[in-house]
Amino acid sequence: MTPTAIVVLVLALTVVWGGLALAILNLRRAPVDPDDDEPETDQPLAGDGSGPAGRR
């Protein structure tokens, strides 16, 4: 392998494994609640028949 290929390989591995490590650290710092998939608003969702697009 040429030195250029080795540098690119090390850079790519650093980006991939570094991103994984940062994602794991971020999830450990601020875990995501799996039941928190509800919208943050009291507004009806689009297409539920209550808005102008739902009335025909």
CORJO-V530862 format. One record per pair of residues at least 4 apart in sequence whose C-alpha atoms are under 7 Angstrom apart, sorted by the first residue. I is the first residue (numbers start at 1). J is the second residue. Records with the same first field share a line. If there is no record, write none. Layout:
I=J / J
This chain:
1=5 / 6
2=6
3=7
4=8
5=9
6=10
7=11
8=12
9=13
10=14
11=15
12=16
13=17
14=18
15=19
16=20
17=21
18=22
19=23
20=24
21=25
22=26
23=27
24=28
25=29
26=30
27=31 / 32
47=53 / 54
48=54
49=54 / 55
50=54
51=55
